[in-house]
Each structure stands twice: as C-alpha cells, then as structure tokens.
C-alpha cells in the first residue's frame, strides 16, 4: 500500500514528467507539458471573463438617498454584443437598481429585462462594450459522472472556481417550480447563485440556483442544483422579447415513478412520470391519456421523473404539439398532445369527482396509501402547483392537505371543488403541512 502511495506521489510531483509528456494522448485529463501538471486552466480561463458579480439595490424613497444593497450573487454573459447577463430571479428580487461588476474591474448599472420566479431565471442588460461571452452546450447531452466547474462569488470572495461531477440529472422536489435540475457536488455556497456551471471544455451547461444543506447556516454539503441550459435559454429568449414567460399545459397532474409505485402498476421500469389525474376535456383527455399511464419519453427526451414532463410542457409554446411515449399496463403506447395556454382561474373537476384543478393547483382525494401529515385522516391532497399560478404565489405547495375551506370542513376533493365553485373570487384555506397547520389565501388577481 505504501509503495502504491509513493508511486502516486512521484507522479504528482512531476518527477517523471518526460514519460508523462510522451504518453500525453493516453491521458483523458489535459496535461500542461511546460509546467508538468494536469490542468483544465486552458479550457476554463477563456470563460472566466464572462462571469460577473451582481449586486441588487433598493433605492430609498427620500430624494438624494443612497441606494441600499439588499442582495448579491453572480451572473454570466451569454451575449456580449447585446450585453445580456443571466442570473437568478432570487438574486434580483425586490431590487430596482442593479450593478454588474466585471473581472477586469469595470462596473456598470444594469437594466432588468425580466425575471421568472418559476424557473428562478432573470435577464439583465449591461450597456458596455468589450465584453466576453460564454459558449453554451445543450444540457440534454450531459451524463452523470461528467466533470463540471462552478464559478461565482461565494461568501463575498472574488471570482472563485470549484470542481465536481454531475451527480444526477432531472432532479425535482427542490422547490415549487418548473424543475429539471442538474445535481452536482461542486462546492456551491451563498453568492454562487446565478453563476455558471461549466463543463470540462469551459462551456455553459447550467446556472447554479440552489443547494441542500444539513447545517443551519446553509453551508455546502455537496448537494447543489443548477437550471439546465435547455430551460434557461428558452426562458431568457421570452424574457428578452416580452419581459414575461407564457406557459403551456396539457391538463394532467403528475407524480414521479418510484420502485414501489412501479410494482403496484406492474411497470417494468422505475423511471418515468405517473399521470395522477387527467382533467376532462383537456388536451391530454382528448389524446386518450388516462390515470396511471407512465410517461417515459416526451418530445424525444427520456423522462426520469415528473420534472422532465412539467418543464417540457411548461416551456412549450401554446399551440405546439408534443409527442409522448407512455406505458399502460406494461404496454408501450404513443400520443400527440396539443399544448394550450394555462388558464389559472379555471375550476375543472374530473367526472369521478375525486380530483380537479383550480387556481393552478391540482388536487384529489387523500388516499390511504398517501403519506398524510401527522394526525390527518381525511382531506384533499394538493398534487401539483403550476409555476406562476395563483396557488403558487399564495404559498400552496404539492403535498399540502386541505382541511378547511372558508368555514367548511374538507373531507374529499369533491368538497374542495364545491367551495372553489361557490367562491370564484377566492377561498381561505387551512392546510396541513407536516406537523403545522397553515392558513393559505387563494385570491385571483
């Protein structure tokens, strides 16, 4: 064991550099022959000038008052000619003045072109010349195990680079939004938000947006998540053109397939999106989709979980069509579904009465197989919340169980649907979330 360690140490020290130079083509890691070290510097350095610091300020109402800094993060320039910077929505939230600092020391006021809470993407424009931009690669080409680099300004430091691997793809359940995250173990901390996730060639594959942390101070535990380039580019294009994002829908509520659910459905795979409910008259209903169908491909993309379907549908242009491959009773089937624009205020109920949708929230009867909050035996389970909907902005999340609506006790989805129909201007809910009982006010704008 010691002998092996010594050999590794000798190699690392560069004491056999001539042999390494001769064998360079056999090494998958780039080798700097002049310095005798393995390095990705040549690939990454050309992208670093495109990474910026973003500072969000809130101008005081008093005339002449100095704007107050309220948030900070990172960003990346994707279009140098137009000065287009991508960052996170939560980095710019609540601000009315924005400052972008470049690696060359220049600093500029930036214009906010638009922000999208559902994907946590915001677009800024910097009036500057001589900018650098990052190359972008299609995130659908990524594989678990790929080397990646996170760049940003964590914890108040100057531009910082960390390395890791792609730990997983298609991650969901991190927040209540359109999710299809890249998971990585590259060190990401406060201040990295909005900064780029690069591949080993220095190309943009995603925007760092969230971490999971076991500590109260939100420190890095090797669980970081990035919005993939496929999503951020689609959102950025709409924000640049109109300042907002139009969302599509097909009229289903979805859940991710698990090993346990796959056994119950007799499905031979454990990756996919389970259709929980189909709204009557919706495009999904007209295409012949049913409850318990398992979507395994959408628009040519493999479906790992519900997030892949939600993100593809949510970002599809209303009026477009999506090709679905799904399993029903273990048999592979196909359908083409029309995408329609979200109708957030509509109240739709399945013919069976045990499921429905209102204000952008899907709901159904609470079943004995569901993991109900402590002390809850009945109610209406919230199965999905459409990003940007009234339900989402009110704080309702998937997994909540509605116990009361206004003054009525809720024992089923049919009870909740009745309250929604009787009160189209809004409903005051009491929901169970874990051990908590929370008030939620659903009020259409």
C-alpha positions as CSV (number, residue, x, y, z in Angstrom):
1,X,0.0,0.0,0.0
2,X,2.8,2.4,0.9
3,X,4.6,1.5,-2.4
4,X,1.5,2.5,-4.4
5,X,1.2,5.7,-2.5
6,X,4.8,6.6,-3.2
7,X,4.3,6.0,-6.9
8,X,1.3,8.3,-6.9
9,X,3.3,10.9,-5.1
10,X,6.1,10.7,-7.6
11,X,3.7,11.2,-10.5
12,X,2.0,14.1,-8.8
13,X,5.4,15.8,-8.1
14,X,6.2,15.7,-11.8
15,X,9.4,13.7,-11.3
16,X,8.7,11.6,-14.3
17,X,7.4,14.4,-16.4
18,X,9.2,13.3,-19.6
19,X,7.4,10.0,-19.6
20,X,4.1,11.8,-19.0
21,X,4.7,14.1,-21.9
22,X,5.3,11.1,-24.2
23,X,2.2,9.4,-23.0
24,X,0.0,12.5,-23.1
25,X,-2.5,11.3,-25.7
26,X,-3.4,8.4,-23.4
27,X,-4.4,10.7,-20.5
28,X,-8.1,11.9,-20.6
29,X,-7.1,14.8,-18.3
30,X,-5.4,17.8,-20.1
31,X,-1.7,17.9,-19.3
32,X,0.3,21.2,-19.3
33,X,3.7,19.9,-20.5
34,X,5.5,23.2,-19.8
35,X,4.7,23.1,-16.1
36,X,4.4,19.3,-15.8
37,X,0.9,19.4,-14.2
38,X,-2.6,18.2,-15.1
39,X,-4.8,21.3,-15.6
40,X,-8.1,22.5,-17.0
41,X,-6.9,26.1,-16.9
42,X,-6.7,26.5,-20.7
43,X,-10.3,25.3,-21.2
44,X,-11.8,27.3,-18.3
45,X,-9.8,30.6,-18.4
46,X,-11.5,31.7,-21.6
47,X,-14.9,31.6,-20.0
48,X,-13.9,33.4,-16.7
49,X,-14.2,37.0,-18.1
50,X,-17.9,36.3,-18.8
51,X,-18.6,35.6,-15.2
52,X,-19.8,38.7,-13.3
53,X,-20.8,39.8,-9.8
54,X,-24.4,41.0,-9.5
55,X,-25.5,43.4,-6.7
56,X,-29.1,44.3,-6.2
57,X,-30.0,47.6,-4.5
58,X,-33.2,49.2,-3.4
59,X,-33.3,52.9,-3.9
60,X,-34.7,54.7,-0.9
61,X,-37.8,56.9,-1.3
62,X,-36.1,60.0,0.1
63,X,-34.6,62.2,-2.6
64,X,-30.8,62.0,-2.7
65,X,-30.7,58.9,-0.5
66,X,-28.1,56.3,-1.3
67,X,-29.4,53.0,-2.7
68,X,-29.2,50.2,-0.1
69,X,-27.7,46.8,-1.1
70,X,-30.3,44.1,-0.4
71,X,-28.9,41.0,-2.2
72,X,-25.9,39.8,-4.2
73,X,-24.9,36.9,-6.4
74,X,-23.3,36.0,-9.6
75,X,-24.2,36.0,-13.3
76,X,-22.8,35.1,-16.7
77,X,-22.8,37.0,-20.0
78,X,-24.3,34.9,-22.8
79,X,-24.4,37.6,-25.5
80,X,-21.6,40.1,-25.5
81,X,-22.8,42.2,-28.4
82,X,-26.1,43.0,-26.6
83,X,-24.7,42.9,-23.0
84,X,-27.1,40.1,-21.9
85,X,-26.4,38.7,-18.5
86,X,-28.2,35.6,-17.0
87,X,-28.6,35.4,-13.2
88,X,-31.2,34.0,-10.7
89,X,-34.6,35.6,-10.1
90,X,-33.9,35.4,-6.3
91,X,-30.7,37.5,-6.8
92,X,-32.6,40.4,-8.3
93,X,-35.9,40.1,-6.3
94,X,-37.0,43.2,-4.6
95,X,-34.5,45.5,-6.3
96,X,-34.9,48.5,-8.5
97,X,-31.2,49.2,-9.2
98,X,-28.7,46.6,-10.3
99,X,-24.9,46.7,-10.6
100,X,-22.8,44.3,-12.6
101,X,-19.0,44.1,-11.8
102,X,-16.7,42.6,-14.4
103,X,-13.5,40.6,-13.8
104,X,-11.5,43.4,-15.4
105,X,-12.5,45.9,-12.7
106,X,-15.3,47.7,-14.7
107,X,-18.7,48.3,-13.0
108,X,-22.0,49.1,-14.7
109,X,-25.6,49.8,-13.9
110,X,-27.7,47.1,-15.5
111,X,-31.3,47.1,-16.8
112,X,-33.6,44.3,-15.7
113,X,-35.3,42.9,-18.8
114,X,-37.4,40.3,-17.0
115,X,-37.5,37.7,-14.3
116,X,-39.2,34.4,-14.0
117,X,-40.0,33.0,-10.5
118,X,-41.0,29.5,-11.8
119,X,-37.5,28.8,-13.2
120,X,-35.5,31.2,-11.0
121,X,-34.1,32.9,-14.1
122,X,-33.6,36.7,-14.6
123,X,-32.1,38.6,-17.5
124,X,-30.1,41.8,-17.2
125,X,-28.7,44.0,-19.9
126,X,-25.4,45.9,-19.4
127,X,-24.6,48.9,-21.6
128,X,-20.9,48.1,-22.2
129,X,-18.5,47.2,-25.0
130,X,-15.6,44.9,-25.0
131,X,-17.5,42.1,-23.2
132,X,-16.8,38.4,-23.3
133,X,-19.4,35.7,-23.6
134,X,-19.5,32.1,-22.6
135,X,-20.0,29.3,-25.1
136,X,-23.2,27.2,-24.5
137,X,-23.8,23.5,-24.9
138,X,-27.1,21.6,-24.9
139,X,-27.7,20.2,-21.4
140,X,-29.5,17.2,-22.9
141,X,-26.1,15.9,-23.9
142,X,-24.9,15.6,-20.3
143,X,-24.2,12.4,-18.5
144,X,-23.9,11.6,-14.8
145,X,-20.2,11.5,-14.0
146,X,-19.2,14.4,-16.3
147,X,-16.7,16.8,-14.7
148,X,-18.1,20.2,-14.0
149,X,-16.9,23.6,-12.7
150,X,-18.9,26.1,-10.7
151,X,-17.8,29.8,-11.0
152,X,-19.1,32.7,-8.9
153,X,-18.5,35.0,-6.0
154,X,-19.3,32.9,-2.9
155,X,-19.4,34.4,0.6
156,X,-18.1,37.7,-0.5
157,X,-15.0,36.4,-2.2
158,X,-13.6,37.4,-5.6
159,X,-14.3,35.1,-8.5
160,X,-13.9,31.5,-7.3
161,X,-13.8,28.2,-9.2
162,X,-14.7,24.9,-7.8
163,X,-14.8,21.4,-9.4
164,X,-17.0,18.4,-9.1
165,X,-19.0,15.9,-11.1
166,X,-22.6,15.7,-12.3
167,X,-24.2,13.7,-9.5
168,X,-27.6,13.3,-11.2
169,X,-29.9,14.7,-13.8
170,X,-33.6,15.5,-13.9
171,X,-33.8,16.3,-10.2
172,X,-37.1,17.6,-8.8
173,X,-38.7,18.4,-5.5
174,X,-36.2,21.1,-4.6
175,X,-38.9,23.9,-4.7
176,X,-42.3,24.5,-6.1
177,X,-41.4,25.5,-9.7
178,X,-40.5,24.1,-13.1
179,X,-37.7,21.8,-12.2
180,X,-35.4,19.6,-14.1
181,X,-32.2,20.3,-12.3
182,X,-28.6,19.2,-12.8
183,X,-27.2,18.0,-9.5
184,X,-23.5,18.4,-8.7
185,X,-21.1,18.0,-5.8
186,X,-19.1,21.1,-6.9
187,X,-18.8,23.4,-3.9
188,X,-21.6,26.0,-4.2
189,X,-22.3,28.5,-1.4
190,X,-24.2,31.8,-0.8
191,X,-23.1,34.2,-3.5
192,X,-22.7,31.5,-6.2
193,X,-26.4,31.9,-7.1
194,X,-26.8,32.9,-10.7
195,X,-23.2,31.9,-11.6
196,X,-22.4,29.4,-14.4
197,X,-21.9,25.7,-14.2
198,X,-19.4,24.8,-16.9
199,X,-18.4,21.5,-18.5
200,X,-14.7,20.5,-18.7
201,X,-14.4,22.4,-22.0
202,X,-15.5,25.6,-20.3
203,X,-18.9,25.7,-21.9
204,X,-22.1,26.8,-20.1
205,X,-24.4,23.9,-19.1
206,X,-26.5,25.5,-16.4
207,X,-27.0,28.2,-13.8
208,X,-26.3,27.4,-10.2
209,X,-29.5,28.1,-8.3
210,X,-30.0,26.1,-5.1
211,X,-28.3,23.8,-2.5
212,X,-29.4,21.3,0.1
213,X,-27.7,21.8,3.4
214,X,-27.8,19.9,6.6
215,X,-26.4,22.9,8.6
216,X,-28.4,25.8,9.9
217,X,-26.1,28.3,8.2
218,X,-26.7,26.9,4.7
219,X,-23.2,25.7,4.2
220,X,-22.1,23.4,1.3
221,X,-22.8,19.7,1.8
222,X,-22.0,18.6,-1.8
223,X,-25.7,18.9,-2.9
224,X,-26.0,21.7,-5.4
225,X,-28.5,22.2,-8.2
226,X,-28.4,24.1,-11.5
227,X,-31.0,25.1,-14.0
228,X,-30.0,23.4,-17.3
229,X,-29.1,25.4,-20.4
230,X,-32.1,24.0,-22.3
231,X,-34.5,25.7,-19.8
232,X,-32.6,28.9,-19.1
233,X,-32.2,29.7,-22.8
234,X,-35.9,29.2,-23.5
235,X,-36.9,31.4,-20.6
236,X,-34.2,34.0,-21.4
237,X,-35.5,34.3,-25.0
238,X,-39.0,35.0,-23.9
239,X,-37.9,37.5,-21.2
240,X,-35.8,39.4,-23.7
241,X,-38.7,39.6,-26.2
242,X,-41.7,40.3,-24.0
243,X,-40.5,40.6,-20.4
244,X,-42.6,37.6,-19.3
245,X,-43.0,33.9,-19.9
246,X,-46.1,32.3,-21.5
247,X,-46.6,28.8,-20.1
248,X,-48.2,25.7,-21.7
249,X,-50.3,23.0,-20.2
250,X,-51.9,19.7,-21.3
251,X,-54.3,19.1,-18.4
252,X,-52.6,16.5,-16.3
253,X,-51.3,16.3,-12.7
254,X,-48.1,14.2,-12.4
255,X,-46.0,12.3,-9.9
256,X,-42.6,10.7,-10.3
257,X,-42.5,6.9,-10.7
258,X,-40.9,5.1,-7.7
259,X,-40.0,1.4,-7.3
260,X,-43.0,0.9,-5.0
261,X,-45.4,2.6,-7.5
262,X,-43.9,0.7,-10.4
263,X,-44.7,-2.6,-8.6
264,X,-48.2,-1.6,-8.0
265,X,-48.7,-0.6,-11.6
266,X,-46.9,-3.6,-13.0
267,X,-44.5,-1.4,-14.8
268,X,-41.1,-3.0,-15.7
269,X,-39.2,0.3,-15.2
270,X,-38.7,2.6,-12.2
271,X,-38.1,5.9,-14.1
272,X,-40.9,8.0,-15.5
273,X,-43.8,10.3,-14.7
274,X,-47.1,8.8,-13.5
275,X,-50.2,10.6,-14.6
276,X,-52.2,11.1,-11.4
277,X,-55.2,12.7,-13.0
278,X,-56.5,13.9,-16.4
279,X,-58.8,16.8,-16.5
280,X,-61.9,16.2,-18.6
281,X,-61.9,18.0,-21.9
282,X,-58.3,18.8,-21.7
283,X,-55.7,18.2,-24.5
284,X,-54.5,15.1,-22.5
285,X,-58.0,13.8,-22.3
286,X,-58.6,14.3,-26.0
287,X,-55.3,12.5,-26.7
288,X,-56.5,9.5,-24.8
289,X,-54.2,9.7,-21.8
290,X,-55.5,8.2,-18.5
291,X,-54.7,8.0,-14.8
292,X,-51.8,5.7,-14.1
293,X,-50.3,6.0,-17.5
294,X,-46.5,6.3,-17.2
295,X,-44.8,8.8,-19.5
296,X,-41.3,7.6,-20.4
297,X,-40.4,10.0,-23.3
298,X,-41.6,13.4,-24.2
299,X,-40.6,15.3,-27.3
300,X,-37.8,12.9,-27.9
301,X,-36.4,13.3,-24.3
302,X,-36.1,10.4,-21.8
303,X,-38.3,11.1,-18.7
304,X,-36.5,10.5,-15.4
305,X,-39.3,12.0,-13.3
306,X,-42.2,14.4,-13.4
307,X,-39.9,17.4,-13.7
308,X,-39.0,16.4,-17.3
309,X,-42.6,16.5,-18.4
310,X,-43.5,19.6,-16.3
311,X,-40.6,21.6,-17.7
312,X,-41.1,20.5,-21.3
313,X,-44.8,21.3,-21.3
314,X,-44.4,24.5,-19.2
315,X,-41.9,25.9,-21.7
316,X,-43.6,24.7,-24.9
317,X,-45.3,27.4,-26.9
318,X,-49.1,27.3,-26.7
319,X,-50.5,25.8,-29.9
320,X,-47.5,23.5,-30.4
321,X,-47.7,19.7,-30.2
322,X,-45.7,17.2,-28.1
323,X,-45.1,13.6,-28.9
324,X,-45.4,11.3,-25.8
325,X,-44.4,7.7,-25.3
326,X,-46.0,6.1,-22.3
327,X,-46.7,2.7,-20.7
328,X,-50.2,1.4,-19.9
329,X,-50.3,-1.9,-18.2
330,X,-46.7,-2.5,-19.3
331,X,-47.5,-1.9,-23.0
332,X,-45.8,0.9,-24.8
333,X,-48.1,3.4,-26.4
334,X,-47.8,6.8,-28.2
335,X,-49.8,10.0,-28.3
336,X,-49.5,13.5,-29.7
337,X,-50.8,16.2,-27.3
338,X,-51.7,19.8,-28.1
339,X,-50.2,22.4,-25.7
340,X,-52.7,25.1,-24.6
341,X,-52.0,28.2,-22.6
342,X,-52.5,28.0,-18.9
343,X,-55.9,29.0,-17.6
344,X,-55.1,29.7,-14.0
345,X,-58.6,30.8,-12.8
346,X,-60.4,27.8,-14.4
347,X,-62.0,25.3,-12.0
348,X,-62.0,21.9,-13.5
349,X,-63.2,18.7,-11.9
350,X,-62.9,15.1,-13.1
351,X,-66.0,13.2,-14.0
352,X,-65.4,10.9,-11.0
353,X,-65.4,13.9,-8.6
354,X,-62.3,12.6,-6.8
355,X,-59.8,15.1,-8.5
356,X,-59.7,18.5,-10.0
357,X,-57.8,21.7,-10.6
358,X,-58.3,25.3,-9.5
359,X,-56.2,28.5,-9.4
360,X,-53.3,26.5,-10.8
361,X,-53.4,23.7,-8.1
362,X,-54.2,20.1,-8.8
363,X,-56.0,18.2,-6.0
364,X,-57.5,14.8,-5.4
365,X,-58.9,12.7,-2.5
366,X,-56.4,11.8,0.2
367,X,-55.8,8.1,-0.2
368,X,-54.8,5.5,2.5
369,X,-51.6,4.9,0.5
370,X,-50.6,8.6,0.8
371,X,-48.1,9.7,3.4
372,X,-50.5,12.1,5.2
373,X,-49.3,14.7,7.7
374,X,-49.4,13.6,11.4
375,X,-52.9,13.4,12.7
376,X,-54.6,13.8,9.3
377,X,-57.1,11.1,8.3
378,X,-59.0,12.9,5.5
379,X,-59.0,15.9,3.2
380,X,-57.9,17.0,-0.3
381,X,-54.3,16.4,-1.2
382,X,-52.6,19.0,-3.3
383,X,-50.8,17.0,-6.0
384,X,-49.3,19.8,-8.1
385,X,-48.9,23.6,-8.3
386,X,-48.4,25.3,-11.6
387,X,-45.5,27.7,-11.6
388,X,-46.5,31.3,-11.6
389,X,-50.1,30.5,-10.7
390,X,-52.3,32.0,-8.1
391,X,-51.8,28.9,-5.9
392,X,-48.0,29.2,-6.3
393,X,-47.9,32.9,-5.4
394,X,-50.2,32.2,-2.4
395,X,-47.7,29.7,-0.9
396,X,-49.6,26.5,-1.6
397,X,-47.2,23.5,-2.3
398,X,-47.6,20.0,-3.5
399,X,-48.1,17.6,-0.6
400,X,-50.3,20.0,1.4
401,X,-53.6,18.6,2.6
402,X,-56.6,20.9,2.7
403,X,-58.6,20.5,5.9
404,X,-60.9,23.5,5.7
405,X,-62.1,26.0,3.0
406,X,-63.6,29.1,4.4
407,X,-65.9,27.7,7.2
408,X,-66.4,24.2,5.6
409,X,-64.6,21.1,6.7
410,X,-63.0,19.3,3.7
411,X,-63.1,15.5,3.6
412,X,-62.7,15.0,-0.1
413,X,-61.7,16.6,-3.4
414,X,-65.4,17.0,-4.2
415,X,-65.8,19.1,-1.1
416,X,-63.0,21.3,-2.1
417,X,-64.2,21.7,-5.7
418,X,-67.6,22.8,-4.4
419,X,-66.0,25.5,-2.3
420,X,-64.0,26.7,-5.3
421,X,-67.1,26.8,-7.5
422,X,-69.1,28.6,-4.9
423,X,-66.3,31.2,-4.3
424,X,-64.7,32.0,-7.6
425,X,-63.2,35.3,-6.2
426,X,-61.1,33.3,-3.7
427,X,-61.0,30.9,-0.8
428,X,-59.4,30.9,2.6
429,X,-57.8,27.5,3.2
430,X,-56.4,25.7,6.2
431,X,-53.8,23.2,5.2
432,X,-51.7,20.6,6.9
433,X,-48.0,20.6,6.1
434,X,-46.0,18.2,8.2
435,X,-46.9,19.0,11.8
436,X,-48.0,22.5,11.0
437,X,-51.5,23.9,10.3
438,X,-51.2,26.9,7.9
439,X,-53.6,29.5,6.6
440,X,-53.5,30.0,2.8
441,X,-55.4,32.7,1.0
442,X,-56.2,32.0,-2.7
443,X,-57.2,35.2,-4.3
444,X,-57.1,35.7,-8.1
445,X,-55.7,39.0,-9.2
